[in-house]
Every structure is written in C-alpha cells, then in structure tokens.
Amino acid sequence: MGLAPKPLAGLVNAVLRRVAEAGPAALEGLDSERLDTPPWLWGAWHAAYGPAVRAIARAHREPAPLDLSLMPGAAPPEGGELLPTGTLRLPAGTRFSDLSGAGEARFWAQDAAAALPARLLAARPGERVADLGAAPGGKTAQLAAAGARVTAVEKDAKRAGRLGENLRRLGLEAELAVADVLEWAPAERFDAILLDAPCTATGTMRRHPDVPFLKRASDIAPLADLQRRMLAAAARQLKPGGRLVFATCSLQPEEGEAHLATAATLGLELDPVRPKEVPGLAEAVTRDGALRTRPDLWSERGGLDGFFAARFRARA
C-alpha cells in the first residue's frame, strides 16, 4: 500500500491482479535479464561488451558472496575459499559480524575486484604512498599492511572518521588528510599513488541493486570530467618515475578505458598489467594492458564487482 506513485496505482493493481490470476506461468518466457536492466545501461554495455551484456545482467541477479582481505599471516575464518588473487571468499549470505575474529585485527570486507588496484600498485616497505578518495579504507589497509608510509585523503569528514576507525581496529597506521583531492597540496611528491575515483558505481550492482535506478546516463559525463581532473591532480603529486594506479568501480567505458588517452597527455605512460599479476583473471587484462573486471567473470566462483584499473608511470 502506498508504494506505487498515485498516477500509476491503477496500472500496478491491474498487473498484480493479472499475475495473481495467472500464477508463475504469467512470467514464463519474459526476458528477465533485459527487463531488470534499464535500457540506457543495456545499450551501453552491449556497445562495450557485445553479447556478454546478457551474462552481466544475469550475474546482477545473483547474491554477492562475502569477500575478505587478510592481514599478512592472519588465520582466515573457516568455511572460505582462497581465490587465486589472495582474497578469501565466503558464501553469499554470510554476515561479517558473525565471523569468528570479526572484531580482531585479522581481516576486513573487500570485494575481490576492489582488492586488485592496490595489488597492482605493489607498494613496498618505506615508500611514500597516497590513497586518494580513500574511505572506507580497504585499499589504505592493503597499502599500510605492505609496509608503506600511507597518506589517506578523503573529502568527507564522516567517511574519513570511519576510515580511521577501521585502521585502528586492524592496528594499522596512516596519515589522514580530510581534503578535496583537487585542492590538496602535499609538501612532497609521492613514490606511488592509488586513485579510486568517484563514479557511477555501476560495477557494484550485485551489492547495491538500487544503483541502476538512482543513476542516469546524464550522470556519466560530469563524473568522467571529475575523474579527468582528479587524474591530473594525482599526476602532479607523483615523483618522476613514480607509479599511479587509476581505478573506478564502473562498467562504463567513459569512466575507464577513455581515461587512457587522458593519462597520455599528463606525462603518464601506461605500465601494462601482466596476466601473472592477476592469477586466474587473464581474460580481464585488456588489449591495451589495463584491467577490466565484470560481474560475469568467475561466475562459477560467485562473480566479481565491475572495476577498471590502469597502472601508469610518470615520465622521469
């Protein structure tokens, strides 16, 4: 009651009556994958991924598993599968708070695809590393656990506070800067930078099914422009010869592959991803040497969030 907008109430009631009268048979033969996907997304994904659009839409109908990143040497919770990339995967429906050790400094929730950008950055002990757009802190934790001296930059003070709480639980340290990446001016340049830029988040629909109904095609261009400006800001903060990984949790090429051309104008040279760096995901490495994960990859293991990541080096 009261769920349907008033002008559509009659139509909704008529449809529900028809389904109630006909039963499940009324739904047979419907193209559920296409009906569940807004037309603007279906068209964009078909243009980008061809027939795989149907597998992507099908993957969005399946519940996402619980993925964990582990602290070095930590004992994993029981009942999980260790994925080739090092993430521990537990069955869909597993609640983090129910895990043994959930309150200890052993692991944190992070989708297997979301863990890959930091893996590609390959931070080394003692390096000065910036994590731009850092909340809620999963990637910051990866970088700090590798021994890097991390500066985590987050614009939203509330989210930065949550990031700090997560690091304290894990017993990890990072310098926190509540700042807009576009305006932030660090005293020194960094050896490496991870930029996980704001985006439409269309790669996270398995976990956030409201995304396709909250976003519009018109959202892409402003976000892509913001991403370009953030990438330019990050390039200015990088030492000559330094490494930069740019990532977005979007399936839209405008928020991913299109930025390869942008980076080339900023003095950034693509450092191609090698299949051995992402075990079991060779098909996610693009012809250009970037990384493109999709929800339909690893379908037999429970799928992945959709991510784009590219690694660059600043010209010396």
C-alpha positions, 0 to 999 in steps of 0.5 A: 500500500502506498508504494506505487506513485498515485498516477500509476496505482491503477496500472500496478493493481491491474498487473498484480491482479493479472499475475495473481490470476495467472500464477508463475506461468504469467512470467514464463518466457519474459526476458528477465535479464533485459527487463531488470536492466534499464535500457540506457545501461543495456545499450551501453554495455552491449556497445562495450561488451557485445553479447556478454551484456546478457551474462552481466545482467544475469550475474546482477541477479545473483547474491554477492558472496562475502569477500575478505582481505587478510592481514599478512599471516592472519588465520582466515575464518573457516568455511572460505575459499582462497581465490587465486588473487589472495582474497578469501571468499565466503558464501553469499549470505554470510554476515561479517559480524558473525565471523569468528575474529570479526572484531580482531585485527585479522581481516576486513570486507573487500570485494575481490575486484576492489582488492586488485588496484592496490595489488597492482600498485605493489607498494613496498616497505618505506615508500611514500604512498597516497590513497586518494578518495580513500574511505572506507579504507580497504585499499589504505589497509592493503597499502599500510599492511605492505609496509608503506608510509600511507597518506589517506585523503578523503573529502568527507569528514564522516567517511574519513572518521570511519576510515580511521576507525577501521585502521585502528581496529586492524592496528594499522597506521596512516596519515589522514588528510580530510581534503578535496583531492583537487585542492590538496597540496602535499609538501612532497611528491609521492613514490606511488599513488592509488586513485579510486575515483568517484563514479557511477558505481555501476560495477557494484550492482550485485551489492547495491541493486538500487544503483541502476535506478538512482543513476542516469546516463546524464550522470556519466559525463560530469563524473568522467570530467571529475575523474579527468581532473582528479587524474591530473591532480594525482599526476602532479603529486607523483615523483618522476618515475613514480607509479599511479594506479587509476581505478573506478568501480564502473562498467562504463567505458567513459569512466575507464578505458577513455581515461587512457588517452587522458593519462597520455597527455599528463606525462603518464605512460601506461605500465601494462598489467601482466596476466601473472599479476592477476592469477586466474583473471587473464581474460580481464587484462585488456588489449591495451594492458589495463584491467577490466573486471565484470560481474560475469567473470568467475561466475562459477566462483560467485562473480566479481564487482565491475572495476577498471584499473590502469597502472601508469608511470610518470615520465622521469 
